[in-house]
Amino acid sequence: MKKYTNTGSKDTRSGFGAGMTELGQKNENVVALCADLIGSLKFDDFKKNHPERFFQIGIAEANMIGIAAGLTIGGKIPFTGTFANFSTGRVYDQIRQSVAYSEKNVKICASHAGLTLGEDGATHQILEDIGLMKMLPGMTVINTCDYNQTKAATLAIADHHGPVYLRFGRPVVPNFMPADEPFEIGKAIVLTEGTDVTIVATGHLVWEALIAAEALEAQGISAEVINIHTIKPLDEEAILKSLEKTKCIVTAEEHNILGGLGESISRVLALNSPLPQEFVAVNDSFGESGTPEQLMDKYKLNNQAIVEAVQRVMKRK
């Protein structure tokens, strides 16, 4: 099993920007639309190199989704970009009607997701977006963990036909997935093998899960860590295969406990193999202003919280 180490911290949104730069060069059908946040979404290079394929829509997110849906009719592959809150909650009706129901090949790319948006506070820190998007029929939902995986996902969704929600973040975080790691939509990645407990994490919590696994190893607990980058379609086979060994699971996500990855896995357990589960997630509340580190600690979205959840779930085996 390969050892995953931090090769230098980067922000995941820059991984998206690097992916868009590469797509601009290799696929002339890729177009980009932005809601007045070029710098925040790292669209700068794409705009500079392909001005004829870049559309600044302004603070008019609903219009942006409508234009994107229309562009698909001519064979274009539109990537929309704004904050996760404005990418989903503000324009849910347009996404439902013009993209999901109409089965349009739109890639909805959302930065600044979750608590780690930080100081902008609760009005911008959407924690229910995964739930909103996974409930839409035909919508693929992806939540990446680091720079390399975000770049790989950006490239992969261009080749996937159908609506996609790609979620990533604002802060600088460890970059630990190998640059050549294949990104396959709907396929989980087992990062460490273990026999005592399964830890399934997504987004910024994947690195915290790896740290937790090391701490648990020192306690004599063997943890299997799985990186779930695709929330929908969910890799049920990988989850159930792991649970055949461990018989218990902890889910970890930077999202509301309601409607996220944890609840999707609960459904898998209920239908296939009812086993103990503990959740590391925001407990049905809004966020608040603070640094990403302060907020992740206060809302218990860190490696210590994962360790404590493992200790609880193992008592329930």
N, C-alpha and C positions, 0 to 999 in steps of 0.2 A: 504494500500500500504506500503510495507516495506521501511524502511529508509536505504539507502546505505551509509556506512561510511568507511573511510580509516582505515583498520585494521593493517597497516604497509606497507610501500612502498617496492616493490620488482621489479626486472626486469622481463619482460615477457619471455625473452629467458630462464630464470631459470625455469619458468613454463613448457616450452617445455622439458627441461632436466629432470624435475621430472616426466613428462608424459612418456618420453622414458624409464626411469628407471623402472617405473611400467609396461610398456608394455613388457620390456625385461623379466620380471618375469612371466607374465601371458600369453604371446603369443609367442610360439617358432618360428612362421613363420615371426615375425617382424625382419628385418635386418636394419642396419644403414650404410649409406655411407656418408663420409665427405670429403670436398675438402680442407684439410689442416687447418681446423679451429675448432679443437676439443674443445678447451677451450671456444672459442667465442660462440659456439652452445651448450655448456653444455652437451657434449657427454661423459664426463669423466667416469661417473658411468656405463653407458651402455658398454663402451669399457672395463672397468675393470671387469665387471661381466659376459660379454658375448663376449669375444674376437673372438670367432669363427663366430660370427654374425655381427662383425664390420669390415668395409672395409675403410681403409685410401687411398683415390684415389689420393691425392695430388692436385696441382693446375692444374686440368684437368677437369673442370666442364662439358664439353660436353661429355667426356668419362664417367663421373659419371652418367649422365642421361641415356646414352646408356646401361651401366651395370645394372642400376636399372630396365630399361625396360626388359632386358633379364632375370633378377632374377624373375620377376613375372611369367614367363612361367612355372617355377617349383613350383609355388604356394607360393613363398615368398611375403612378404609385405614390400617393400623397402621404407625407409624414407631417403631422401637425405637432406643434410644440408650444407648451406653456406650463405653468405650475400645475401640479396634480389636482389641486382644489378647483382650478379654473378649467382643467381638462375634463373633469367628470361632473362634479356637483353642479357647476354653473350651467353646463350644456347637456345635461342628461337626456332631456327630451329630444334634442337634435341627434344625439348619438343613437338613441333607441330607434327613432323613426327613420332617419336618413342613412344611418350606417348599418346598425345591427339588423333591423327588420328588412332593410333593402339589400343586405348581404354585400355591402360595398367594401372594396379592398383598401380601406383606410387604416393607417398606422397612427394610433393616438399615443403620442410620446409625452410622458409626464415627469417633470423634474420637481424637486423640492417636496417630495412626498413625506408624510409622517411627521413625527415629533422633531426629527433632526433638521427640519427647516429652521428651527431655533427661534431667534429673537422676534420674528414677525408674529408669533403668537397663534392662539387658537383659531382665529379667523382664516388663517392660511394653512394650518397644519391638518390637512384632511387625513382622517384615520379610518374612514369607511369606504374608501374608493375601490379597494379590492372586492368588497362585497357588492358594491353597486355594479361593477363591471362583470364579475363572474356570473351574475344572474341573467345577463343578456344572452339569449340563445345565439350560438355561433361565435361568440367573442372569445378569442384567446387572450389569456391574462398572464403576463410575465413580470416578475419582480427580481431584478438582478442584485448581486451581492458586492461587486467591485468594478473597477475600471475595465479590466480585461473582459469580464463577462458581459458588461453592458455594451462594449464595442461589438463583441461576437453576436449578441442578441440583435443589435441594430442591423447587422448584416443579414442575419438569418431571417428576420421577419420580412425583409424585402422579397425573399424568394417564396414566402408562404402566402398563398392566396386566401384572403379573407380578412375580416377586421381583427385588429390586435390592439390591446392596451399594454404598453411598455412603461413600467414604473421604475424610477430611479431617484437619486437623492442629490442634496446640495453639499454636504460636508465632505471634507477629506477623510477617507477611511482606508484601512489596509488594503493593498492590492496583492492578492495571494493566489488567485486562480491563474494557471499557466496561460500565456498568450495563445498557445496552440491547442488549448483544451477545446475539443469539439463542442459546439452548442447545438443540441438537438431539442427542438420544441417538444415538450411533453415528456422528456426523459430526465429523471433525477440523477444526481451524481453522488455516489457514496464516497465521502471524503476520508472517513476512518471506519474500520470494521470493529465491531464489538459484540458482546454476548449478553450483557446485563440490562441495557436500556437503549432504546432508539431515540435519538434527538433529531427531529426534523426542523430545519430552520430555513428562512427565506430572507433575502435582502440583507440589511446591515446586521442582522442577528446571526448570520452564518459564521462570521469570524468570531463572534462571542461564543458560539456553540463549540468551536474548535478550542478556544481557551478553556471553556468549561470542561471539555473532554480530558484535557491535560490535568486539570485539577482533580477530576474524578479518578483518573488513573492513579494518582498519588494516594487516593483513598482506597484503592483496590477495586474500583468499579470500572468495568469495561463498557465504554459508550460507543455506539455506532452513530456517526454523524452523517446526515444526508442533506445535501443542498437541493432544496426544491426551488428552482428558478421559475418553473411554470406552474402557476396555481391552477390553471385550466387550459388544456386538459391535464388532470392530475395523474401522476405516475403511480397508480394504485398497486401495480405489481411490485414495484420496488419497496413500497411501504409494507405490504403484507409479507413479502419475503423476509424483510428485516425482523418483523414481529414474530415470525415463526421461531426465531432464535431468542429474542429478548423478552417477549411477553408483556412489554409496557412501553409507553411512548411519551415524550415531551415535545410539544410544538412551540416554536418561538418565532415571533413576527413583530414588526413595528407597525401595528395596526390594531384596530378595535378587536377585542376578544369576540365580538359578535360579527359574524359574516366573513371572517378571514380564512386563512389557511387552516387554522385549528379546527374550525367547524367543518370544513370540507373533509378533513381526515376523520373527524368524529362520525361522519356519514359512512365513510369506508369501513370503519370499525363496526358500526351498528349493523351493516349489511353483511359483513364477512366474518369478523372475528372480534367480538366485544372484549376489550382489554382495557386496563387502567390507562388513563390519559391525564396529563397535567398541561396547563396552558401558561405560556409566558407571552403576555400581550397587554395592551392598555385595557383596563377593566371598566369598560362602558363609561368613558368620560371624554371630555374635550381636553386639549392640551393647554399650554400657557407659554408665556414668554420666558426664555432662558437659553443658555448655551446648549448645544446638542448633548454635551457630556452631562450637564446638570439634569436635563430632562430625561435622558435615558436612565440615569441613576434614580431619580425621584419616582419615575413610573415603572421601575424594576424591569428594564429591558436590557439586561447586561449578563455577563457570564456568571456572576454570583447568583442572580435570580434563576438562571438555568440549573446551576448546581443544586440549589434549594428545591427546585421543582423535581429534579431527578431523585433526590432523597425522599420526597413525599411519595412519588409514584411507585418507587420500589417497595415501600411499605405496604402498598395496596396489591402487590402481586399475589 
